[in-house]
Amino acid sequence: MKKITIAIDGYSSTGKSTVAKQLADWLEYIYVDTGAMYRALTLYSMENSLIADGFFDKESLIKKLDDIEIAFTRNTDSGKAEVTLNGKNVEKHIRTLEVSTFVSPIATVSEVRAKLVEQQQKMGASKGIVMDGRDIGTVVFPDAELKIFMTASAEERAKRRYQELLDRGDTVNYKAVLANVVERDHIDTTRADSPLVQADDAIVIDNTHTNVSDQFHTILQLAKDRIAGRI
């Protein structure tokens, strides 16, 4: 059976990673969470005092890019891929609201995007990959056989993110989460370098009122059809 490249783009908290992982597991493809790569760089910047409220030492971050190693390792208990930063597992640390607050400014840096896009394209050179992010179908894999663009209302996405953070034990309030979602949407769609846009040949999935199971089966069928060459 031939293998294809599946690119899943869309707004924050639309469940891109969830469905990408499901597809990768079902198809036995490699899954790459590009958002986790940007979050890891953000965590590095925070830990090294390169970014904080009202402060961002962009030039120092650019100089340190070659010293930052981001990789994925498989958790032997859960079977899921988790991100490592310079050899340290940081999967839990990169999912906080604080990291979410600073990740979009990090992602606007052209040198950062170029560095990570280069790594992402190497990962997908042999196809058989599912990758999600903001510019996968437009920049990283413009020739992907299947492109999905996911969206949902800001309010619904904030509710999901809020519940996720509560389930982790974080102390947050819904208004702060909603404000973060709206701010990230603005930054992601207006940045000069690789803004979040829908690829012309992407299939739009609005999951404001769709459950995870139905969404997965819809996208899985699209993938099966592309693999079979039917669409």
C-alpha positions as CSV (number, residue, x, y, z in Angstrom):
1,M,0.0,0.0,0.0
2,K,1.4,3.4,-1.0
3,K,2.0,6.0,1.8
4,I,1.0,9.6,1.7
5,T,1.7,12.8,3.6
6,I,-1.2,14.1,5.7
7,A,-1.0,17.8,6.7
8,I,-3.4,19.1,9.4
9,D,-3.5,22.8,10.0
10,G,-5.9,25.0,12.0
11,Y,-6.5,27.2,15.0
12,S,-5.3,26.5,18.5
13,S,-7.3,24.0,20.6
14,T,-9.2,22.6,17.6
15,G,-8.0,19.0,18.4
16,K,-5.5,18.9,15.6
17,S,-3.1,16.8,17.7
18,T,-5.8,14.4,18.9
19,V,-7.0,13.5,15.4
20,A,-3.4,13.5,14.0
21,K,-2.4,10.9,16.6
22,Q,-5.5,8.8,15.9
23,L,-4.7,8.8,12.2
24,A,-1.1,7.9,12.7
25,D,-2.0,5.1,15.0
26,W,-4.6,3.6,12.7
27,L,-2.5,4.0,9.5
28,E,0.8,3.1,11.4
29,Y,2.3,6.3,10.2
30,I,4.7,8.6,12.0
31,Y,3.1,11.4,14.0
32,V,4.9,14.8,14.5
33,D,3.4,17.5,16.7
34,T,5.0,20.6,15.4
35,G,3.2,22.7,18.0
36,A,5.2,20.8,20.6
37,M,8.4,21.8,18.9
38,Y,7.5,25.5,19.1
39,R,6.4,25.0,22.7
40,A,9.7,23.4,23.6
41,L,11.6,26.4,22.1
42,T,9.3,28.7,24.1
43,L,10.1,26.7,27.3
44,Y,13.8,27.0,26.6
45,S,13.4,30.7,26.1
46,M,11.6,31.1,29.4
47,E,14.1,29.0,31.3
48,N,17.0,31.0,29.9
49,S,15.4,34.4,30.6
50,L,15.0,35.2,26.9
51,I,11.3,35.9,27.1
52,A,8.9,37.3,29.8
53,D,6.1,39.8,30.1
54,G,7.0,42.8,28.0
55,F,10.5,41.3,27.1
56,F,11.8,39.2,24.3
57,D,15.5,38.8,23.5
58,K,15.0,37.6,20.0
59,E,18.6,38.0,18.8
60,S,20.0,35.9,21.7
61,L,17.4,33.1,20.9
62,I,18.5,33.2,17.2
63,K,22.1,32.8,18.2
64,K,21.3,29.8,20.4
65,L,19.2,27.9,17.8
66,D,22.0,25.5,16.8
67,D,22.4,24.6,20.5
68,I,18.8,23.5,20.9
69,E,17.9,19.9,20.2
70,I,14.2,19.0,20.0
71,A,13.2,15.4,19.5
72,F,10.4,12.9,20.1
73,T,10.7,9.8,22.2
74,R,8.1,7.1,22.6
75,N,6.7,6.6,26.1
76,T,7.0,2.9,26.8
77,D,3.9,2.9,29.1
78,S,1.5,4.9,27.0
79,G,3.0,4.2,23.6
80,K,2.7,7.9,22.8
81,A,5.4,10.2,21.4
82,E,6.6,12.8,23.9
83,V,8.9,15.8,23.2
84,T,12.4,16.2,24.6
85,L,14.4,19.3,24.9
86,N,18.2,18.8,24.9
87,G,17.6,15.2,26.1
88,K,15.1,16.1,28.8
89,N,11.5,15.0,28.6
90,V,9.4,18.2,28.8
91,E,6.1,17.0,27.7
92,K,4.2,18.1,30.8
93,H,6.1,21.4,31.1
94,I,5.3,22.6,27.6
95,R,1.5,22.3,28.0
96,T,1.0,25.1,30.6
97,L,-0.9,28.3,30.1
98,E,2.3,30.3,30.7
99,V,4.0,28.6,27.8
100,S,0.8,29.1,25.7
101,T,1.1,32.8,26.4
102,F,4.6,33.2,24.9
103,V,4.5,30.5,22.1
104,S,3.0,32.8,19.4
105,P,5.7,35.5,19.7
106,I,8.4,32.8,19.4
107,A,6.7,31.4,16.3
108,T,6.8,34.7,14.6
109,V,10.6,34.7,14.4
110,S,11.6,33.8,10.8
111,E,14.9,32.1,11.9
112,V,13.0,29.9,14.3
113,R,10.4,28.9,11.7
114,A,13.1,28.2,9.1
115,K,15.1,26.0,11.6
116,L,12.0,23.9,12.6
117,V,10.6,23.7,9.0
118,E,13.9,22.2,7.9
119,Q,13.7,19.6,10.6
120,Q,10.1,18.9,9.8
121,Q,10.7,18.4,6.1
122,K,13.5,15.9,6.9
123,M,11.1,13.9,9.1
124,G,8.6,13.7,6.3
125,A,10.9,12.9,3.4
126,S,9.8,9.3,3.2
127,K,6.1,10.0,3.5
128,G,3.9,7.9,5.8
129,I,3.6,10.9,8.1
130,V,0.9,12.8,9.8
131,M,1.9,16.3,10.9
132,D,-0.1,19.1,12.5
133,G,0.6,22.7,13.0
134,R,-0.2,26.1,11.5
135,D,1.6,26.1,8.1
136,I,2.1,22.4,7.3
137,G,0.0,22.4,4.1
138,T,1.2,25.8,3.0
139,V,4.9,25.8,3.8
140,V,6.2,22.5,5.2
141,F,4.4,20.1,2.8
142,P,2.7,22.2,0.1
143,D,2.5,19.0,-2.0
144,A,0.9,16.8,0.7
145,E,-1.7,14.4,-0.7
146,L,-4.2,15.3,2.0
147,K,-4.6,18.6,3.7
148,I,-7.0,19.3,6.5
149,F,-7.8,22.7,7.9
150,M,-9.5,22.6,11.3
151,T,-11.6,25.3,12.9
152,A,-14.1,25.9,15.7
153,S,-15.5,28.9,17.6
154,A,-13.1,30.7,19.9
155,E,-15.6,30.1,22.8
156,E,-15.7,26.4,22.3
157,R,-12.0,26.1,21.9
158,A,-11.5,28.0,25.1
159,K,-13.8,25.7,26.9
160,R,-11.8,22.7,25.8
161,R,-8.5,24.2,26.7
162,Y,-9.9,25.4,30.1
163,Q,-11.1,21.8,30.9
164,E,-7.8,20.3,29.8
165,L,-5.9,22.6,32.2
166,L,-8.3,21.9,35.0
167,D,-7.9,18.2,34.5
168,R,-4.1,18.6,34.7
169,G,-4.6,20.3,38.1
170,D,-3.7,23.8,36.9
171,T,-5.3,26.9,38.5
172,V,-6.8,28.9,35.7
173,N,-10.0,30.9,34.9
174,Y,-12.0,30.6,31.7
175,K,-11.8,34.3,30.8
176,A,-8.0,34.2,30.9
177,V,-8.0,31.1,28.6
178,L,-10.4,32.7,26.2
179,A,-8.3,35.8,26.0
180,N,-5.3,33.7,25.3
181,V,-7.1,31.8,22.5
182,V,-8.2,35.1,20.9
183,E,-4.8,36.6,21.2
184,R,-3.1,33.6,19.6
185,D,-5.6,33.6,16.8
186,H,-4.7,37.2,16.0
187,I,-0.9,36.7,16.2
188,D,-1.0,33.4,14.2
189,T,-3.1,34.9,11.4
190,T,-1.4,38.3,11.1
191,R,2.3,37.5,11.4
192,A,4.4,38.3,8.4
193,D,6.2,35.0,8.2
194,S,4.0,31.9,7.3
195,P,0.7,33.2,8.8
196,L,-2.0,30.7,9.5
197,V,-4.1,30.4,6.3
198,Q,-6.1,27.7,4.7
199,A,-4.4,26.1,1.8
200,D,-6.4,26.4,-1.4
201,D,-6.7,22.6,-1.6
202,A,-7.4,21.9,2.1
203,I,-10.6,20.3,3.3
204,V,-12.2,22.4,6.1
205,I,-13.4,20.6,9.2
206,D,-15.4,22.8,11.6
207,N,-15.7,20.7,14.8
208,T,-17.6,23.3,17.0
209,H,-20.4,20.8,17.3
210,T,-18.7,17.5,16.3
211,N,-17.5,14.8,18.7
212,V,-14.0,13.3,18.5
213,S,-15.2,10.0,17.2
214,D,-17.2,11.3,14.3
215,Q,-14.5,13.7,13.3
216,F,-11.9,10.9,13.3
217,H,-13.9,8.6,11.1
218,T,-14.6,11.5,8.6
219,I,-11.0,12.3,8.3
220,L,-9.9,8.7,8.2
221,Q,-12.2,8.1,5.3
222,L,-10.6,11.0,3.5
223,A,-7.2,9.5,4.1
224,K,-8.3,6.1,2.9
225,D,-9.7,7.6,-0.3
226,R,-6.5,9.5,-1.0
227,I,-4.3,6.5,-0.3
228,A,-6.5,4.5,-2.8
229,G,-6.3,7.3,-5.3
230,R,-10.1,7.8,-5.4
231,I,-10.1,11.5,-4.8
